[in-house]
Structures are given as structure tokens and as C-alpha cells.
Amino acid sequence: MQHTGARGASLARSPVSRGPLRLGVPSLVVVGAAAGILAVLATDQVLPATSTHQAELRIWLGARAAGFTALLLLAIQVTFGLILSHPTNKATWRLSKRLFPWHEHAWVFTVAFTVVHVVAIAADEYADVGLIGALVPGLSEYRSVPVAVGTVALYALLLTGLTARFTRLLPAGWWLRLHRLGLAVLGLAWIHGVLAGTDTPELGWLYGGTFAAVALAATYRYWIVRSARPTFAASLEPRETQP
């Protein structure tokens, strides 16, 4: 009985039993590609600029591309999380074994491209952000508030991912409370991209599409949970008992 109780407490901490995070070949290729993009942007040797204006915009465009990629990956990760935690998935879909590795690796990809985004924007001398401005909220000379929102989103992203990996170091149930911040992380990243980018009007379809897709998935997931809960009036009704 003691063994069974300990096992139940362990499952209460984390819904999936998992070992150390191991990345396969596709994952390593993606992370390596991100590092390669960063190297090209930093050295400016592989594809030399054809004009002064292009040279000034190169790192900025690379940073924006990495940021968009991170946003899309984050939206995919959050969507997978909503599916994994959906009540119907546990009863009917049963997609956890297939989707969980993708959900976990999506976090790694998101962090990788976010790092590329931060390093590139900090290295761009024309962006007026700098490394301190990118890492400390409010110290960016360029649109300090939107950049600060992105910095907070980065730290929240790390918090949700790392606490999910090291659940045994937290009190029971705390990892799940922190993991639910994933929707807030996506919202902060979305606000950061919309307010910090100078090309937001041209890319409104991207922001609108990712926001609408995740918002609909989240609404459907929480509506199902709410509709499955017994109402207060129903809980007061006497239950029929068999003689």
C-alpha cells in the first residue's frame, strides 16, 4: 500500500513519466541550422551585402525572421499542450504518446530561435536595443515597453519549460500551475511582435492567424472542461439510493 501511495503521489506531480531530454537527429539539425543562421548574421562573410542599406538591414531582418519562427513554434507548442490536456484526449483521442515528444521538442526549438532573435537584435548597432536592453526590461532605447514585454516573455518561456522538466524539485501541483502560463507567454510574445515591429501592418495576417487559432483551441478546451463540471444546483440535489 505504501508503494502504491508513493507512485500515486509521483503521478500527481507529473502526468508523463519521462527520462532526460534527448534530441534526435531532426532536432539537432534544426538547432544547428539556427546556430548557422546566427553565425552568418554575425560574421557577414558568407553572403556579403550588395549595398550599404542592405548591410544595415541584414541583422535586423534576420532577427525578425528568427522572431517570427519562434512565435510560430510557440503557437504550435501551446496548441499541442491544449490538445494533451483536453479531456477528450484522455478518453477518446489518446494522442498523448504521439504528441508529447513534439510538444517537448517544440519548446527546445522555440528557445533556440528566440536566442537567435535576441542575439541578432542585440548585435545590430542600428536597432538601439543592445544586449542589456534585450535582457533587462525597460533599458532598451528602441520602443522600451514592447521590447520589455518580449524580455518578460522570454523569461516566462524558460520558467514554464524548466519547471516542467524538474517537477520533483517543486511542491506537488506547482509545475502545472506554472505550466499554464504558456498561454500568457504566447500572449506576451504576440504583443511584443505587434508593438515592436515596424512591419506589423504588412504581417497582420500572421499575428491574427496565430492568435485566432490558439484562442479558438483554448476556448474550446476550457469550454469542454467547464461544461463537464456539475453545477452548484445539481450538487445540492439528493442522490437516489438503492435499497
BAFI-3210 file (N, C-alpha, C; in Angstrom, 3 decimals, decimal comma, padded with zeros to 6 digits):
// residues 243
n [1|2|3|4|5|6|7|8|9|10|11|12|13|14|15|16|17|18|19|20|21|22|23|24|25|26|27|28|29|30|31|32|33|34|35|36|37|38|39|40|41|42|43|44|45|46|47|48|49|50|51|52|53|54|55|56|57|58|59|60|61|62|63|64|65|66|67|68|69|70|71|72|73|74|75|76|77|78|79|80|81|82|83|84|85|86|87|88|89|90|91|92|93|94|95|96|97|98|99|100|101|102|103|104|105|106|107|108|109|110|111|112|113|114|115|116|117|118|119|120|121|122|123|124|125|126|127|128|129|130|131|132|133|134|135|136|137|138|139|140|141|142|143|144|145|146|147|148|149|150|151|152|153|154|155|156|157|158|159|160|161|162|163|164|165|166|167|168|169|170|171|172|173|174|175|176|177|178|179|180|181|182|183|184|185|186|187|188|189|190|191|192|193|194|195|196|197|198|199|200|201|202|203|204|205|206|207|208|209|210|211|212|213|214|215|216|217|218|219|220|221|222|223|224|225|226|227|228|229|230|231|232|233|234|235|236|237|238|239|240|241|242|243]
n.u [000,818|001,962|003,812|002,125|000,848|002,989|003,621|001,319|001,483|003,720|002,790|000,963|002,518|003,649|002,228|003,298|005,616|009,010|012,312|015,679|015,920|016,194|017,434|016,634|018,042|016,688|015,980|018,462|019,444|017,790|018,359|021,080|020,917|019,784|021,893|023,726|022,553|022,771|025,554|026,110|024,845|026,308|028,983|028,912|030,110|029,530|027,394|027,904|026,824|025,130|024,770|025,005|022,688|021,433|023,225|022,876|020,298|020,408|020,984|018,863|016,646|017,198|016,929|014,211|013,115|013,893|012,491|009,812|009,736|010,141|007,770|005,790|006,511|006,107|003,347|002,529|003,511|001,986|-000,557|-000,351|-000,063|-002,594|-004,126|-003,080|-003,877|-006,575|-009,825|-011,169|-009,098|-007,926|-009,911|-010,854|-009,360|-006,618|-003,914|-001,593|000,869|001,923|001,980|003,302|006,251|006,677|005,554|007,333|009,821|009,245|009,410|012,175|013,010|011,729|013,032|015,628|015,418|014,515|016,730|018,493|017,108|017,276|020,081|020,809|019,349|020,486|023,062|022,808|023,733|022,237|019,741|019,348|018,952|020,638|022,591|022,113|019,703|018,131|018,001|017,340|014,399|012,975|015,280|015,932|016,632|015,170|011,804|011,040|009,052|007,558|009,777|010,542|008,328|008,719|011,090|010,216|008,489|010,330|011,675|009,515|008,922|011,197|010,813|008,388|009,119|011,444|010,590|008,739|010,402|011,852|010,157|010,211|011,556|009,812|006,952|004,108|001,938|002,630|004,138|002,275|000,632|002,433|003,023|000,757|001,059|001,825|000,005|-000,075|002,557|002,605|000,754|002,157|004,387|003,122|002,078|004,502|005,663|003,794|003,838|006,542|007,578|008,262|007,028|004,492|001,811|001,968|002,264|000,049|-001,697|-000,276|000,062|-002,634|-003,646|-002,226|-002,945|-005,765|-006,116|-004,961|-006,457|-009,053|-008,677|-007,993|-010,320|-012,233|-011,185|-011,319|-014,026|-015,126|-014,165|-015,436|-018,145|-018,314|-018,227|-020,125|-023,020|-023,702|-026,300|-027,051|-025,388|-026,557|-028,833|-030,604|-029,210|-030,247|-030,760|-030,145|-032,067]
n.v [-001,205|001,207|001,514|001,829|004,230|006,043|005,918|007,011|009,625|010,441|010,418|012,457|014,635|014,865|014,340|012,638|010,110|010,454|010,415|011,806|014,670|014,014|014,712|013,971|013,265|015,012|017,131|018,090|018,972|021,154|022,879|023,211|024,491|026,901|027,940|028,187|030,173|032,308|032,533|033,318|035,815|037,166|037,207|038,123|037,173|035,049|035,706|038,500|041,891|043,742|046,414|049,458|050,041|047,547|046,138|047,390|046,615|043,874|042,264|043,056|042,146|039,440|038,995|039,558|037,519|035,239|035,761|035,604|032,916|031,735|032,592|031,224|028,574|028,582|028,971|026,554|024,783|025,522|024,905|022,115|021,525|022,242|020,309|017,978|018,257|018,200|017,104|015,252|014,075|012,362|010,472|009,677|010,567|010,033|010,846|011,411|009,977|010,255|013,016|014,222|014,109|015,908|018,225|018,692|018,949|021,112|023,216|023,354|024,078|026,555|028,047|028,008|029,495|031,848|032,660|033,140|035,283|037,221|037,554|038,425|040,831|042,247|042,477|044,148|047,238|049,334|049,006|049,961|048,581|046,704|044,434|044,590|046,001|044,116|042,076|043,109|044,298|047,336|048,832|049,246|051,403|051,565|051,550|050,861|049,740|047,731|046,064|045,322|043,789|041,599|040,595|039,806|037,795|035,956|035,127|034,016|031,947|030,311|029,680|028,174|025,969|024,838|024,302|022,336|020,316|019,729|018,699|017,380|018,932|020,765|021,703|019,491|019,734|022,350|022,641|022,355|024,580|026,607|025,856|026,420|029,002|029,136|030,023|032,721|033,408|033,144|035,152|037,451|037,334|037,714|040,321|041,690|041,283|042,597|045,287|045,999|045,635|047,167|046,442|045,548|046,141|044,966|042,313|041,528|039,416|037,179|037,534|037,761|035,285|033,306|034,083|033,845|031,092|029,769|030,948|030,041|027,274|027,208|028,281|026,342|024,116|024,893|025,410|022,887|021,690|023,259|022,780|020,153|020,132|019,683|021,582|024,024|023,908|021,372|019,831|020,011|018,527|015,721|012,456|009,444|006,480|003,044|000,411]
n.w [000,000|000,717|-001,280|-003,493|-002,832|-002,904|-005,567|-006,678|-005,714|-007,082|-009,717|-009,514|-009,487|-012,056|-015,248|-017,111|-017,401|-017,755|-019,068|-019,182|-021,304|-024,647|-027,772|-031,102|-034,390|-036,314|-034,595|-033,714|-036,138|-036,692|-034,525|-035,016|-037,495|-036,722|-035,206|-037,269|-038,873|-037,125|-037,056|-039,689|-039,778|-037,854|-038,749|-041,397|-043,716|-045,431|-047,171|-048,529|-048,211|-050,762|-050,852|-048,908|-047,496|-047,463|-045,911|-043,461|-042,838|-042,689|-040,312|-038,733|-040,224|-040,145|-037,410|-037,079|-038,678|-037,237|-034,913|-035,813|-036,517|-034,009|-032,760|-034,237|-033,673|-030,938|-030,844|-031,963|-030,025|-027,748|-028,702|-029,010|-026,298|-025,343|-026,607|-025,474|-022,820|-023,028|-022,088|-023,761|-025,109|-023,260|-022,978|-025,525|-027,907|-027,323|-027,885|-026,601|-026,381|-028,929|-029,407|-027,274|-027,386|-029,536|-028,503|-026,387|-027,698|-029,303|-027,553|-027,157|-029,734|-029,933|-027,927|-029,009|-031,436|-030,357|-028,888|-031,005|-032,122|-030,028|-029,716|-032,280|-032,536|-030,495|-031,431|-033,563|-034,403|-035,256|-034,252|-031,712|-029,305|-027,914|-025,804|-023,016|-023,011|-024,245|-022,413|-019,931|-018,739|-019,893|-020,416|-023,023|-025,701|-027,990|-028,456|-025,681|-023,961|-025,553|-026,170|-023,609|-022,882|-024,556|-023,426|-020,879|-021,723|-022,706|-020,339|-018,970|-020,698|-020,393|-017,703|-017,666|-019,200|-017,956|-015,339|-015,872|-016,629|-014,325|-012,237|-009,807|-008,038|-007,140|-005,105|-004,919|-007,657|-008,306|-010,630|-012,667|-012,325|-012,948|-015,536|-016,919|-017,566|-020,124|-022,096|-021,420|-021,996|-024,788|-025,402|-024,502|-026,187|-028,611|-028,315|-028,047|-030,611|-032,267|-031,370|-031,334|-033,871|-037,015|-039,287|-038,883|-039,953|-042,524|-041,871|-040,520|-040,981|-040,157|-037,364|-036,642|-037,529|-036,004|-033,419|-033,475|-034,026|-031,794|-029,750|-030,321|-029,975|-027,249|-026,096|-026,794|-025,438|-022,683|-022,489|-022,800|-020,462|-018,523|-019,076|-018,356|-015,638|-012,644|-011,870|-009,275|-008,290|-009,110|-007,566|-005,105|-005,228|-003,970|-004,030|-005,604|-003,845|-003,705|-002,327]
ca.u [000,000|002,835|004,394|001,098|000,637|004,134|003,504|000,251|001,991|004,634|001,998|000,299|003,465|003,829|001,339|004,013|006,909|009,969|013,711|016,348|015,535|017,118|017,050|017,012|018,773|015,978|016,052|019,815|019,588|017,117|019,147|022,311|020,580|019,621|023,231|024,349|021,986|023,385|026,940|026,103|024,489|027,341|030,246|028,693|031,128|029,026|026,625|028,186|025,774|025,355|024,652|025,099|021,362|021,199|024,066|022,265|019,058|020,578|020,832|017,501|015,745|017,451|016,329|012,760|012,791|014,022|011,388|008,586|009,836|009,907|006,357|005,034|006,816|005,439|001,919|002,377|003,731|000,825|-001,676|-000,133|-000,357|-004,049|-004,642|-002,651|-004,635|-008,007|-010,497|-011,499|-007,884|-007,713|-010,951|-011,138|-008,297|-005,440|-002,785|-000,508|002,142|002,433|002,167|004,141|007,616|006,656|005,317|008,561|010,869|008,866|009,957|013,606|013,119|011,320|014,127|016,765|015,193|014,419|018,115|018,982|016,430|017,815|021,489|020,880|018,858|021,465|024,262|022,510|024,032|021,232|018,454|019,288|018,465|021,802|022,435|021,472|018,317|017,388|017,903|016,793|013,199|012,925|016,553|016,123|016,353|014,159|010,493|011,416|007,956|007,369|010,940|010,460|007,315|009,374|012,041|009,419|008,001|011,460|011,892|008,364|009,087|012,178|010,219|007,405|009,774|012,370|009,836|008,121|011,459|012,343|008,965|010,474|012,113|008,728|005,836|003,142|000,950|003,124|004,618|001,126|000,221|003,390|002,974|-000,401|001,467|002,166|-000,877|000,376|003,810|002,239|000,144|003,212|005,181|002,295|002,072|005,856|005,853|002,912|004,208|007,965|007,925|007,870|006,332|003,286|000,660|002,125|002,250|-001,105|-002,290|000,461|-000,316|-004,046|-003,862|-001,731|-003,747|-007,111|-006,066|-004,726|-007,582|-010,173|-008,341|-008,074|-011,732|-012,897|-010,686|-011,859|-015,481|-015,411|-013,915|-016,474|-019,435|-018,284|-018,326|-021,509|-023,418|-023,911|-027,656|-027,104|-024,680|-027,411|-029,938|-030,367|-028,936|-031,090|-030,058|-030,800|-032,271]
ca.v [000,000|002,376|001,668|002,373|005,632|006,823|006,003|007,961|010,973|010,778|010,746|013,738|015,704|014,999|013,398|011,784|009,655|010,710|010,459|013,018|015,156|013,579|015,212|013,130|013,916|016,195|018,229|018,635|019,687|022,439|023,715|023,554|025,488|028,181|028,430|028,591|031,472|033,294|032,728|034,099|037,188|037,791|037,393|038,852|036,709|034,090|036,447|039,924|042,815|044,383|047,856|049,880|049,912|046,130|045,746|047,910|045,905|042,426|041,646|043,343|041,226|038,114|038,944|039,475|036,184|034,313|036,033|035,040|031,460|031,398|032,799|030,126|027,372|028,725|028,723|025,105|024,138|025,771|024,142|020,726|021,439|022,266|019,000|016,978|018,426|018,209|015,930|014,267|013,355|011,286|009,461|009,232|010,788|009,304|011,264|011,881|009,333|010,777|014,467|014,754|014,434|017,114|019,335|018,916|019,441|022,440|024,180|023,492|024,862|027,926|028,694|028,169|030,619|033,061|033,066|033,765|036,582|038,146|037,842|039,207|042,192|042,912|042,743|045,165|048,555|050,303|048,715|050,708|047,718|046,280|043,220|044,930|046,349|042,913|041,161|043,799|045,042|048,781|049,503|049,385|052,742|051,412|051,064|050,161|048,939|046,492|045,197|044,779|042,731|040,433|040,057|039,086|036,577|035,024|034,551|033,165|030,746|029,470|029,217|027,122|024,774|024,244|023,744|021,097|019,307|019,404|018,750|016,811|019,968|021,676|021,093|018,809|020,581|023,672|022,663|022,543|025,975|027,411|025,472|027,070|030,325|029,053|030,917|034,093|033,591|033,387|036,474|038,453|037,296|038,302|041,769|042,164|041,338|043,596|046,644|046,277|045,551|048,258|045,864|044,895|046,191|044,010|040,948|041,362|038,099|036,210|037,722|037,448|033,854|032,548|034,430|033,287|029,632|029,346|031,410|029,118|025,997|027,392|028,457|025,042|023,245|025,303|025,280|021,472|021,447|023,924|022,117|018,839|020,281|019,743|022,896|024,102|023,453|019,924|019,190|020,043|017,607|014,430|011,326|008,273|005,369|001,763|-000,294]
ca.w [000,000|000,744|-002,615|-004,376|-002,497|-003,398|-007,023|-006,975|-005,466|-008,177|-010,899|-009,297|-009,785|-013,493|-015,891|-018,045|-016,899|-018,816|-018,686|-019,603|-022,618|-025,683|-029,076|-032,218|-035,481|-036,832|-033,633|-033,758|-037,410|-036,561|-033,619|-035,734|-038,512|-036,032|-034,893|-038,523|-039,244|-036,242|-037,476|-040,937|-039,454|-037,046|-039,474|-042,652|-044,641|-046,403|-048,165|-048,314|-048,631|-052,056|-050,674|-047,515|-046,893|-047,214|-044,781|-042,246|-042,560|-042,690|-038,997|-038,290|-040,904|-039,594|-036,070|-037,245|-039,184|-036,115|-034,001|-036,380|-036,403|-032,596|-032,475|-034,826|-032,900|-029,639|-031,067|-032,150|-028,735|-026,899|-029,256|-028,601|-024,871|-025,176|-027,022|-024,487|-021,581|-023,327|-021,513|-024,792|-025,476|-022,298|-023,089|-026,888|-028,891|-026,858|-028,723|-025,745|-026,683|-030,199|-029,420|-026,203|-027,823|-030,351|-027,579|-025,633|-028,597|-029,789|-026,595|-027,455|-030,971|-029,642|-027,197|-029,907|-032,346|-029,542|-028,607|-032,243|-032,224|-029,029|-030,011|-033,512|-032,311|-029,633|-032,220|-034,567|-033,833|-035,689|-033,616|-030,449|-028,233|-027,153|-025,017|-021,743|-023,305|-024,619|-021,279|-018,763|-019,171|-019,730|-020,692|-024,464|-026,230|-029,036|-028,016|-024,451|-023,406|-026,316|-026,010|-022,251|-022,914|-025,137|-022,453|-019,874|-022,375|-022,749|-019,012|-018,671|-021,516|-019,702|-016,450|-017,917|-019,710|-016,993|-014,210|-016,336|-016,686|-012,986|-011,390|-008,483|-007,174|-006,772|-004,375|-005,778|-008,318|-008,686|-012,017|-013,553|-012,218|-013,705|-016,948|-017,532|-018,032|-021,545|-022,851|-021,159|-022,738|-026,184|-025,477|-024,379|-027,422|-029,661|-028,079|-028,353|-032,053|-032,868|-030,984|-031,559|-035,287|-037,905|-040,441|-038,373|-040,867|-043,624|-041,348|-039,654|-041,193|-039,353|-035,966|-036,490|-037,714|-034,850|-032,242|-033,613|-033,952|-030,411|-028,940|-030,537|-029,340|-025,796|-025,739|-026,903|-024,373|-021,388|-022,537|-022,538|-019,033|-017,738|-019,284|-017,718|-014,193|-012,146|-011,398|-007,827|-008,010|-009,273|-006,457|-003,929|-005,384|-003,296|-004,910|-005,385|-003,245|-003,905|-001,057]
c.u [000,856|003,455|003,390|000,850|001,759|004,061|002,429|000,697|002,928|003,880|001,298|001,224|003,600|002,999|002,047|005,331|007,935|011,373|014,335|015,956|016,592|016,603|017,530|017,736|018,012|016,063|017,418|020,052|018,966|017,907|020,456|022,073|020,407|020,975|023,957|023,850|022,611|024,819|027,021|025,817|025,612|028,599|030,096|029,713|030,565|028,283|026,853|027,082|026,138|025,240|024,757|023,770|021,047|022,017|023,472|021,028|019,247|020,307|019,416|016,500|015,934|016,836|014,815|012,341|012,869|012,885|010,076|008,578|009,561|008,431|005,502|005,264|006,136|003,946|001,645|002,525|002,520|-000,393|-001,558|-000,450|-001,850|-004,679|-004,313|-003,491|-006,144|-008,672|-010,811|-010,272|-007,657|-008,707|-011,071|-009,939|-007,057|-004,216|-001,545|000,835|002,750|002,797|003,154|005,581|007,680|006,428|006,595|009,658|010,534|009,376|011,434|013,804|012,790|012,425|015,307|016,589|015,006|015,814|018,734|018,392|017,050|019,249|021,608|020,442|019,811|022,723|024,049|022,706|023,024|019,885|018,256|018,652|019,614|021,526|021,738|020,002|017,472|017,136|017,291|015,589|013,296|014,195|016,854|015,783|015,276|012,894|010,641|010,300|007,704|008,548|010,937|009,439|007,913|010,370|011,317|008,893|009,105|011,668|010,732|008,422|010,068|011,599|009,268|008,064|010,644|011,635|009,112|009,139|011,883|011,190|009,239|011,059|011,044|007,704|004,826|002,120|001,470|003,582|003,464|000,639|001,141|003,304|001,804|-000,103|001,824|001,301|-000,478|001,666|003,514|001,612|001,176|004,057|004,415|002,268|003,438|006,064|005,039|003,415|005,661|008,330|007,435|007,071|005,042|002,100|000,751|001,994|001,087|-001,753|-001,605|000,075|-001,774|-004,325|-003,422|-002,581|-005,120|-007,102|-005,907|-005,898|-008,787|-009,919|-008,465|-009,521|-012,476|-012,473|-011,299|-013,379|-015,893|-015,232|-015,030|-017,823|-019,483|-018,411|-019,786|-021,822|-023,661|-025,294|-027,757|-026,430|-025,524|-028,578|-029,635|-030,159|-029,839|-030,227|-030,847|-030,940|-031,331]
c.v [001,261|002,612|002,278|003,843|006,505|006,991|007,001|009,386|011,401|011,165|012,080|014,898|015,925|013,947|012,413|011,389|009,771|010,774|011,760|013,397|014,759|014,035|014,252|013,936|015,112|017,397|018,896|019,416|021,072|023,384|024,134|024,596|026,865|028,786|028,896|029,942|032,575|033,585|033,574|035,567|037,904|038,096|038,212|038,448|035,804|034,780|037,939|040,798|043,487|045,899|048,183|049,712|048,458|045,642|046,221|047,114|044,414|041,801|041,877|042,377|039,800|037,944|038,824|038,091|035,146|034,510|035,465|033,518|031,016|031,557|031,660|028,822|027,409|028,475|027,235|024,382|024,312|024,981|022,665|020,540|021,437|020,929|017,937|017,047|018,402|016,961|014,850|013,464|012,169|010,149|008,859|009,352|009,952|009,565|011,626|011,284|009,875|012,254|014,959|015,014|015,704|018,355|019,699|019,506|020,819|023,518|024,419|024,342|026,332|028,682|028,959|029,382|031,929|033,576|033,723|035,162|037,611|038,540|038,723|040,652|042,964|043,282|043,834|046,554|049,612|050,103|049,485|049,890|047,307|045,056|043,506|045,266|045,146|041,994|041,790|044,628|046,533|049,522|049,621|050,808|052,695|050,810|050,213|049,279|047,669|045,529|044,564|043,649|041,455|039,786|039,268|037,774|035,523|034,351|033,644|031,868|029,783|028,882|028,055|025,837|024,080|023,638|022,464|019,965|018,841|019,488|018,261|017,833|020,927|020,956|020,500|019,799|021,909|023,733|022,924|023,977|026,876|027,109|026,117|028,494|030,323|029,947|032,369|034,394|033,907|034,765|037,592|038,508|037,943|039,822|042,378|042,305|042,434|045,015|046,997|046,321|046,744|047,764|045,166|044,997|045,179|042,563|040,722|040,006|037,035|036,311|037,319|035,955|033,032|032,823|033,776|031,773|029,159|029,766|030,488|027,772|026,099|027,531|027,134|024,119|023,597|025,271|023,840|021,165|022,040|023,217|020,755|018,930|020,311|021,131|022,856|023,579|021,932|019,204|019,158|019,069|016,288|013,316|010,148|007,136|004,094|001,058|-001,501]
c.w [000,000|-000,619|-003,574|-004,101|-002,993|-004,898|-007,422|-006,756|-006,568|-009,426|-010,744|-009,615|-011,287|-014,197|-016,792|-017,423|-018,004|-018,253|-019,125|-021,026|-023,629|-027,030|-030,153|-033,283|-036,045|-035,893|-033,670|-035,046|-037,307|-035,667|-034,289|-036,813|-037,902|-035,685|-036,153|-039,013|-038,412|-036,671|-038,747|-040,646|-038,719|-037,853|-040,748|-043,722|-045,735|-047,532|-047,961|-048,880|-049,941|-051,990|-049,191|-046,790|-046,560|-046,029|-043,464|-041,846|-042,332|-041,329|-038,464|-038,918|-040,399|-038,214|-036,168|-037,736|-038,071|-035,115|-034,506|-036,258|-034,972|-032,231|-033,016|-034,053|-031,534|-029,765|-031,250|-030,816|-027,816|-027,391|-028,895|-027,122|-024,596|-025,571|-025,978|-023,208|-021,794|-022,741|-022,541|-025,201|-024,554|-022,489|-024,486|-027,817|-028,580|-027,737|-027,910|-026,128|-027,969|-030,112|-028,377|-026,634|-028,672|-029,489|-026,824|-026,513|-029,161|-028,850|-026,855|-028,704|-030,720|-028,921|-028,122|-030,819|-031,579|-029,191|-029,832|-032,400|-031,281|-029,373|-031,253|-033,278|-031,417|-030,409|-033,263|-033,961|-034,220|-034,994|-032,315|-029,324|-027,329|-026,300|-023,692|-021,962|-023,665|-023,433|-020,033|-019,205|-018,876|-020,070|-022,180|-024,899|-027,307|-028,436|-026,747|-023,906|-024,221|-026,189|-024,624|-022,176|-023,506|-024,187|-021,366|-020,458|-022,439|-021,403|-018,607|-019,465|-020,860|-018,417|-016,688|-018,399|-018,685|-015,798|-014,604|-016,421|-015,300|-011,978|-009,970|-007,517|-006,657|-005,903|-005,346|-006,340|-008,806|-010,138|-012,980|-013,517|-013,030|-015,195|-017,668|-017,962|-019,518|-022,412|-022,656|-021,907|-024,199|-026,348|-025,395|-025,643|-028,577|-029,531|-028,435|-029,854|-032,713|-032,604|-031,300|-033,033|-036,084|-039,105|-040,019|-039,333|-042,000|-043,151|-040,378|-039,792|-040,346|-037,882|-035,734|-036,594|-036,516|-033,611|-032,308|-033,445|-032,511|-029,515|-029,098|-029,863|-027,826|-025,335|-025,767|-025,775|-023,019|-021,351|-022,256|-021,060|-018,182|-017,870|-018,616|-016,203|-013,758|-011,620|-009,898|-007,457|-008,099|-008,124|-005,187|-004,015|-004,684|-004,302|-004,553|-004,823|-003,448|-002,571|-000,966]
res [m|q|h|t|g|a|r|g|a|s|l|a|r|s|p|v|s|r|g|p|l|r|l|g|v|p|s|l|v|v|v|g|a|a|a|g|i|l|a|v|l|a|t|d|q|v|l|p|a|t|s|t|h|q|a|e|l|r|i|w|l|g|a|r|a|a|g|f|t|a|l|l|l|l|a|i|q|v|t|f|g|l|i|l|s|h|p|t|n|k|a|t|w|r|l|s|k|r|l|f|p|w|h|e|h|a|w|v|f|t|v|a|f|t|v|v|h|v|v|a|i|a|a|d|e|y|a|d|v|g|l|i|g|a|l|v|p|g|l|s|e|y|r|s|v|p|v|a|v|g|t|v|a|l|y|a|l|l|l|t|g|l|t|a|r|f|t|r|l|l|p|a|g|w|w|l|r|l|h|r|l|g|l|a|v|l|g|l|a|w|i|h|g|v|l|a|g|t|d|t|p|e|l|g|w|l|y|g|g|t|f|a|a|v|a|l|a|a|t|y|r|y|w|i|v|r|s|a|r|p|t|f|a|a|s|l|e|p|r|e|t|q|p]
***
